């Protein structure tokens, strides 16, 4: 017991630093590893993304208790949430806010009855394209234009969804990789209090398909 007390006493500065660092990561800013391709091409497998945990709320560290409400997620935001329905942490894009009516018709988005605009584009370097060829388009529903991925071979209910109306206190979230994302089409609407922050940029990126070597062109890249 005396040895433990001495150890704590001799390392008070270091222990205080560790506590402050963990509190900062819990309540202010953190980084997350992205292990799946559900947000490709915006977020690639192996990206480490910076999360602004104070974007919407100032929370009591290590909890979901909001001390100060700062803002609410907006359409187009990329958010991080601890999902009870999915049983894990998710990274998805806000497509519908409370009161919105949202539908997908053959993967084309409609928000409040208005069709999103699409402009086909080229994206290179996505490893999944080798086995699962895809089309890419810039989707603009009037908020924040972003690139979405459509699998050429995919069929089924992921391409048609709704229309549904987003209830109060909830959000409709989709992945940018529309045919390969477990999101609101599977889990339903996500509660506001499960959203813990907004993803802002790529801190660094390690390529799992190339011996986890760094992707130099993605370091510090802003997420849109």
C-alpha positions in Angstrom: 0.0 0.0 0.0 2.8 2.4 0.9 4.5 1.5 -2.4 1.3 2.4 -4.3 1.0 5.7 -2.5 4.6 6.5 -3.2 4.1 5.6 -6.9 1.0 7.8 -7.1 2.7 10.7 -5.3 5.8 10.5 -7.5 3.7 10.6 -10.7 1.0 13.1 -9.9 1.9 15.3 -12.8 1.8 12.5 -15.4 -1.4 11.0 -14.0 -3.1 14.4 -14.1 -2.0 14.8 -17.7 -3.5 11.4 -18.6 -6.8 12.3 -16.9 -7.0 15.6 -18.7 -6.2 14.0 -22.0 -8.9 11.4 -21.6 -11.4 14.0 -20.5 -10.5 16.1 -23.5 -11.0 13.1 -25.9 -14.3 12.2 -24.2 -15.8 15.7 -24.3 -14.0 18.0 -26.8 -12.2 16.2 -29.6 -11.2 12.6 -30.5 -10.2 10.5 -33.4 -11.9 7.3 -34.7 -10.6 4.5 -36.8 -12.9 3.6 -39.7 -12.8 -0.2 -40.4 -15.5 -0.4 -43.0 -16.3 1.0 -46.4 -19.9 2.3 -45.7 -18.8 5.9 -46.2 -16.7 5.4 -49.3 -15.5 7.4 -51.2 -15.7 10.2 -48.7 -14.1 8.1 -45.9 -11.9 5.2 -46.9 -11.2 2.0 -45.0 -8.2 2.7 -42.7 -8.9 6.4 -42.3 -8.4 7.9 -38.8 -10.9 10.7 -38.6 -11.0 13.8 -36.3 -14.3 14.1 -34.4 -15.4 17.4 -33.0 -17.3 16.2 -29.9 -18.2 19.8 -28.9 -19.9 20.5 -32.2 -23.4 19.9 -30.9 -23.1 19.6 -27.1 -20.7 20.1 -24.3 -21.1 16.8 -22.5 -20.1 15.6 -19.0 -16.9 13.7 -19.7 -17.3 9.9 -20.1 -21.1 10.2 -20.4 -23.8 11.2 -22.9 -25.1 13.8 -20.5 -25.4 17.2 -22.3 -24.3 20.1 -20.1 -24.6 22.8 -22.8 -26.6 22.5 -26.1 -24.7 24.2 -28.8 -26.3 23.2 -32.1 -28.2 20.4 -33.8 -26.9 18.3 -36.7 -27.7 19.6 -40.2 -28.3 17.9 -43.5 -25.0 16.9 -45.0 -23.1 16.7 -41.7 -21.0 13.5 -41.2 -21.8 12.4 -37.6 -20.4 9.9 -35.2 -22.9 8.1 -32.9 -23.0 5.3 -30.3 -26.0 3.4 -31.7 -28.0 1.2 -29.4 -29.8 -0.4 -32.4 -26.6 -1.3 -34.2 -24.7 -2.1 -31.0 -21.7 -0.2 -32.1 -20.2 3.2 -33.0 -21.3 4.4 -36.5 -20.1 7.1 -38.9 -22.9 8.2 -41.2 -24.2 11.3 -43.1 -27.3 13.2 -42.0 -29.9 13.0 -44.8 -33.1 13.9 -42.9 -33.6 16.1 -39.9 -36.8 16.1 -37.7 -39.9 16.8 -39.9 -38.2 15.9 -43.2 -39.9 13.5 -45.6 -37.2 11.3 -47.2 -37.3 8.7 -50.0 -35.0 6.8 -52.3 -36.2 5.8 -55.7 -33.6 3.7 -57.5 -31.0 5.2 -55.3 -32.0 8.8 -56.2 -32.8 10.9 -53.2 -35.9 12.9 -52.6 -36.1 15.3 -49.6 -39.5 16.9 -48.9 -40.6 16.0 -52.4 -37.7 17.6 -54.1 -35.3 15.4 -56.1 -31.6 15.8 -55.5 -29.4 16.8 -58.4 -26.7 14.3 -59.6 -23.5 14.8 -61.6 -21.6 11.7 -62.5 -17.9 11.9 -61.6 -14.8 9.7 -61.6 -13.2 8.4 -58.4 -10.0 6.4 -58.5 -8.1 4.3 -55.9 -11.1 2.6 -54.2 -9.9 -1.0 -53.7 -13.5 -2.4 -53.5 -14.0 -1.4 -57.2 -11.8 -4.3 -58.3 -14.4 -6.9 -57.2 -17.4 -4.6 -57.1 -17.4 -2.1 -59.9 -19.3 1.1 -59.1 -20.6 4.4 -60.4 -20.0 7.7 -58.6 -22.0 10.9 -58.6 -22.0 14.1 -56.7 -25.3 14.3 -54.9 -26.8 17.8 -54.2 -30.0 18.0 -52.2 -29.6 21.6 -51.4 -27.3 21.3 -48.3 -23.8 20.0 -48.8 -22.9 18.3 -52.1 -21.0 15.1 -51.7 -20.0 12.1 -53.7 -22.0 8.8 -53.4 -21.1 5.4 -54.6 -23.5 3.0 -56.4 -22.6 -0.6 -56.9 -23.3 -1.7 -60.4 -24.2 -5.2 -59.5 -26.3 -4.5 -56.4 -30.0 -5.2 -56.3 -32.7 -5.1 -53.7 -34.4 -2.9 -51.1 -31.4 -0.6 -50.5 -32.2 1.2 -53.7 -35.8 2.0 -52.9 -36.8 3.3 -49.5 -39.7 5.3 -48.0 -41.1 7.8 -48.2 -40.8 8.2 -44.4 -41.1 11.2 -42.1 -38.3 11.8 -39.6 -39.9 12.1 -36.1 -39.0 14.7 -33.5 -35.7 14.1 -31.7 -34.5 11.7 -34.4 -32.4 11.8 -37.6 -32.2 9.8 -40.8 -28.7 8.8 -41.6 -27.2 7.1 -44.6 -23.8 6.0 -45.8 -22.3 7.5 -48.9 -21.6 3.9 -50.1 -25.3 3.6 -50.7 -25.5 -0.1 -51.6 -23.1 -1.2 -48.9 -24.1 0.6 -45.7 -26.1 -0.5 -42.7 -27.9 2.7 -41.8 -31.5 4.1 -41.2 -32.8 1.7 -43.9 -31.9 -1.2 -41.5 -31.9 0.4 -38.0 -34.6 3.1 -38.4 -34.2 6.6 -37.2 -31.4 7.4 -34.8 -32.1 9.4 -31.6 -30.4 12.8 -31.2 -28.8 11.9 -27.9 -26.8 9.1 -29.5 -25.0 11.5 -31.8 -21.7 12.3 -30.1 -19.9 14.5 -32.6 -19.2 15.7 -36.1 -16.4 14.2 -38.3 -14.3 17.1 -39.7 -11.2 15.7 -41.4 -8.9 12.8 -41.9 -6.0 12.8 -39.3 -4.1 10.1 -41.1 -4.9 7.1 -43.3 -3.3 3.6 -43.4 -4.0 1.3 -46.3 -5.0 -2.2 -45.1 -4.6 -3.5 -48.7 -1.0 -2.3 -48.9 0.6 -3.5 -45.7 -1.0 -0.6 -43.8 1.3 1.9 -45.4 0.3 5.5 -45.1 -1.8 7.1 -47.8 0.0 10.4 -48.1 -2.7 12.2 -50.1 -5.3 11.8 -47.4 -3.5 13.3 -44.4 -5.4 16.3 -43.1 -8.0 16.1 -45.9 -11.3 17.9 -45.0 -14.4 15.8 -45.0 -17.3 17.2 -47.0 
